[in-house]
Amino acid sequence: MAKKKSKDKKKKSKNEHRKAGPATTEQRKLSNKEYEAELFKLHAELVKLQLWVREKGVRAVVVFEGRDAAGKGGVIKRITERVSPRVFRVVALPAPSEREKTQMYMQRYVQHFPAAGEVVLFDRSWYNRAGVERVMKFCTKEEYERFLRYAPEFEKAMVDSGILLIKYWFDVSKDVQEERFRARVEDPRKVWKLSPMDVKSYDRWYDYSRARDDMIAATSVAHAPWHIVRADNKKRARLNCISHLLSQFPYEELPRDKVTFGKRSEKGAYDDEASIAQYGTIPELF
């Protein structure tokens, strides 16, 4: 009897481990209903966070880096779609101008840093130097090595000044990246996302892998660690990232006055719809 109990216990333990393992989570399909329900809850929390950030005068910088087609833009879109753009600001800088190329490297990023009551989301950041610029040789070896040495010090200065710095790396597998690239070619809504740089990055998978490894090893430090987001499954990546982002703020729900609507005044009433009827109205095709 004792042997049977021991055997059952081992079997149960094995099954529990399998149930909790990451493979099972990836295999189980997340339905649209589940995804939307969880996203709704996270959006509600982001609104609470927004009110707290404004009330407390918090300054935060969130860096989104990762492989091309890893889903960074999709996560940023879900973070910002239910909050104010005056609190959650997205910064996605183009290639530097000729003038900016002559500036101190970090200069064009610093001007976008938050004031009190703002969260700035960088859709790619100063880490371009450790990724695409290194791989494509847009910078010299000396410039690259200098960046890796000074980036942790630069970020220490940010944190010491009171900025909350959060860094995400979105990682995607070769097969999934290729699938997403091909979808961009075929889908007229996504074709703008496929740049010549994306095509080159496809050819240089392992160059980017080595650049990623060296960058994270050099710049994941106690005051500014990297957080890796497994991004093969877009829905799970979005939910997991937003949930983690919320956990990085010590926010709380602030009390709010109850909203009540009074009675609309009829003083000065007139036919306000007819007053604009003389002007052009767009065709109602739908």
Secondary structure, DSSP 8 states (H G I E B T S, - for coil): -HHHHHHHHHHHHHHHHHHHSHHHHHHS---HHHHHHHHHHHHHHHHHHHHHHHHHT-EEEEEEEESTTSSHHHHHHHHHTTS-TTTEEEE---S--HHHHTS-TTHHHHTT---TTEEEEEES-GGGGGTHHHHTT-S-HHHHHHHHHHHHHHHHHHHHTT-EEEEEEEE--HHHHHHHHHHHHH-TTTGGG--HHHHHHHHTHHHHHHHHHHHHHHH-BTTB-EEEEE-SSHHHHHHHHHHHHHHTS-----------------TT---TTGGGTTS-------
